[in-house]
């Protein structure tokens, strides 16, 4: 695992927690920020996956 995969997964989890807290408390702003952070984390993790795949392919 590279740093982008780890950071992306951490952001994804953090975003999911924010999203759930926003739903439970009724705070739409927190919910939407959580969703955005979750999707940003997924994108970063995918970037890390791609980077890892390229590194493996060039060996």
Backbone torsions as a table, in degrees:
resi	resn	phi	psi	omega
1	UNK	NA	138.5	176.6
2	UNK	-102.8	174.5	-173.6
3	UNK	-64.0	-30.2	-179.8
4	UNK	-70.6	-37.3	177.5
5	UNK	-65.2	-44.0	-178.7
6	UNK	-67.5	-48.7	179.8
7	UNK	-62.3	-39.5	180.0
8	UNK	-63.9	-43.3	179.5
9	UNK	-67.2	-37.4	177.8
10	UNK	-64.8	-43.0	178.4
11	UNK	-64.6	-37.3	-179.7
12	UNK	-63.0	-44.7	179.3
13	UNK	-65.8	-45.1	179.5
14	UNK	-60.0	-41.9	179.0
15	UNK	-65.7	-39.5	178.9
16	UNK	-64.1	-40.9	178.2
17	UNK	-62.4	-45.8	178.4
18	UNK	-59.8	-42.2	-179.0
19	UNK	-61.0	-45.9	-179.2
20	UNK	-66.2	-42.4	178.2
21	UNK	-60.9	-42.0	177.9
22	UNK	-62.1	-40.5	178.3
23	UNK	-65.6	-45.1	-176.8
24	UNK	-65.9	-41.8	-177.9
25	UNK	-85.2	-10.9	-179.4
26	UNK	80.9	13.3	179.8
27	UNK	-90.7	99.0	-176.9
28	UNK	-61.9	-36.7	-178.8
29	UNK	-61.3	-46.2	179.2
30	UNK	-64.1	-40.6	178.9
31	UNK	-60.8	-45.8	-178.6
32	UNK	-69.0	-38.3	176.3
33	UNK	-63.0	-39.1	177.9
34	UNK	-63.3	-43.6	178.3
35	UNK	-61.4	-43.6	-179.8
36	UNK	-63.1	-43.4	-179.7
37	UNK	-66.0	-38.9	178.5
38	UNK	-61.7	-45.9	-179.6
39	UNK	-68.9	-35.2	175.1
40	UNK	-63.8	-39.2	177.0
41	UNK	-65.2	-40.6	177.1
42	UNK	-61.1	-42.4	-179.6
43	UNK	-64.0	-41.8	179.7
44	UNK	-66.5	-39.2	178.1
45	UNK	-65.0	-40.0	177.5
46	UNK	-63.6	-39.3	176.5
47	UNK	-60.7	-43.7	177.9
48	UNK	-62.7	-39.5	177.0
49	UNK	-62.0	-45.7	-179.8
50	UNK	-62.3	-44.0	179.0
51	UNK	-60.7	-41.6	179.0
52	UNK	-65.8	-43.0	179.0
53	UNK	-62.3	-41.4	179.5
54	UNK	-64.6	-41.8	-179.7
55	UNK	-63.3	-40.8	178.8
56	UNK	-67.3	-38.1	-177.0
57	UNK	-69.9	-26.8	-177.9
58	UNK	-90.1	-0.9	179.0
59	UNK	-80.7	NA	NA
